[in-house]
Amino acid sequence: MGSIMNRQVVVAVDGGGSKTDVAVVDIATGEVIGTSRGAGCSHHQIGIEATVAVLDEAVTAALMNAGVQPTDVVHAGCYLTSIDFDSEQVAVHAAVSTMPWASRSCVVDNDVFALLRAGTDAPDAAVIVCGTGINGVAVRADGATARVLALGHISGDWGGAGGLADEVLWFAARAEDGRGEPTALRDALLRWTGCATVHDVTLAVHTGELSSSLWWGRVADIVEIANAGDPVAISLIERQGTEIGLLAGSLLARLGLARAAVPVVLGGGIGAAGPALLVDAARRALAERAPLAALSIVTAAPVTGAVHLALESARTRQETSA
């Protein structure tokens, strides 16, 4: 299909570890005219070359759906997982910029910014992403930002699906040998793994025959066990919520916003599910550090935030060059 004559478009990408969403937007009207979904694009998992290949395939499909060509793209905004350091941003930007659809103008940044703008357009705000891991950012009207390294345990993080999975094994092992209290998480873990004992699970993880990633997707089960009254499961979900509130409060404090009435949006696979135990604990912890901040769940798809940011960047560039 040929492109519509003189139609200028913007490409917006929200790229995560499990999927990549693309929207093609008419810059004049703001209308989304084409979309696609591709595979995960974490360069930590697959490398930069493969990441760019995933992006190119997804963007090309979206452009075809929109009936436009790569030469019609005036700006590409790519908000991707694992863009945590300046060096990563520079390297991925350099690679993405070689694509025809990104050659005129391109921004590469962390996907937390897309999620933030999917949840709020407030100039002072914060976002927490709780999914596979946990991450967050706070922004201020003057452009200042506060972030964390988000490298897991070594950078002070706790939780997300990976952290919760490790804790389930820890509690299950202690329940089995008597060091800890009984918990339904033990029986759940055996169901998830097909092992006869937690002892067997532990040895299999130790030798590499099993990975705790096998039960990363079982957070909903942990929540269900907690809702049924299991004290250990309750402690896990509430601890995750507390960690979300602590992270949000600390980010706001670093920007001098701890006493401001600002929105804090919560997303990611775990956060967006919004289990009451987790959200209530998050609000309690946030209230201790930022009493006027208001926590809410992001309901819009993160790619809508990428669209907002990409259009804003493209229009700013047009005004500057005019």
Buried (B, 14 or more C-beta within 10 A) or exposed (E): EEBBEEBBBBBBBBBBBEBBBBBBBBBEEEEBBBBBEBBBBBBEEBEBEBBBBBBBBBBBBBBBBBBBBBEBBBBBBBBBBBBBEEEBBEBBBEBBBEBBBBBBBBBBBBBBBBBBBBBBEBEBBBBBBBBBBBBBBBBBEEEEBBBBEBBBEEEEBBBBBBBBBBBBBBBBBBBBEEEBEBBBBBBBBBEBBEBEBBEBBBEBBEEEEBEBEBBBBBBEBBBBBBBEEBEBBBBBBBBBBBBBBBBBBBBBBBBEBBEBEBBBBBBBBBBBBBBEBBBBBBBEBBBEBBEEBEBBEBEBBBBBBBBBBBBBBBBEBBEEEE
